[in-house]
Amino acid sequence: MQVEIVCFGAMREYLPSPAARNRAKVELPGGASVADLMDELRAPHALAHAVLVDGARADLTTNLTDGAEVTLMPPFAGGRSRGDPDGR
């Protein structure tokens, strides 16, 4: 089966060639999960802080279907909230 992946931040480093910006298509065996996709990309599982499959929240155990769109987002950091000592 084929899935389309959309990667943000550090996850983009694991996109296979050819990739268009932050998207690529990946061939996987039927019944593959998001974890299997991460293994195929050779990406650390811990890097997938947020996962969406066809726009719905998912996790590494979610099984994929042919044509699914998988969005992989690493942990985000930075900025200050109003509750921070130096925030206003």
N, C-alpha and C positions, 0 to 999 in steps of 0.2 A: 504494500500500500504506500501511498505517497501523502505526506503531510507538509504543510507550509509552516515554517517557523519565523517568528518575529522576535528579534532580540534587542534588548536595550542595555546601555552601559557596558560593563565588563563582559556581559554575555556575548556581545558582538564579536569578541575575539575568537569565539568557537564556531562561528558560521562557516559552513563548508563553501568551497568554490564550486560554481560561480554563485556569488551572492549579489543581490541588488540592494545597495544601501544596508538596511538592517533586516532583510528578508532572504530566505532561501527555501528550496524544496528539498526534502530528504526522503529517501526510500527506506521503509522499515518493513519487517515481516508482519503479517497479520497478527492481531492480538497484542501488539507492542504497547507498552505503557510510556508515560512521560519519562520515567527512570531509564527505560530502554533508549529513548531518544537522547537523553543526556549522555548515556554511555556511548552512543553512536557519535555524538559530537565531541566526545572525550572531555566533557566539561564536568567539574566537580558538582556533585548533587547539592552541596550546601550553597552553591552560588545561585540556585533557583529559589530566590526568596519569595517571589510571587509568580504563580503560574495561572494562565488562563487558557482554556480550550474552548474554541468557538465563542469567546467572550464571557464564558462562565468560569468562576473561581474553580481551580482544580489543584491537585497535588501530584507528587511523584508516582502514586499508585494508580492514577487515572488511566484507563485504557483508551487508546486512540482509535479513530476510525479513518478510513480512506477519505482524503480531502479535508481533514481537520486543520484548523489554524491554531497553532500553539504559540502563545506569547510567553516569553521567559524574561523575567526582570530580576536583577541582582538586588541586594540590599542597597538602599539609598542612604546617604549621609550628607550632612551639611546644613547650613542655615541655623537660625536661632528662633526659638519660640518665645512668646511673651513671658513665659515663666522662667526663662534662663536668667542668671544673675546679670548679664550684660544686655539682655533683651529689653526692649521698651514697648 
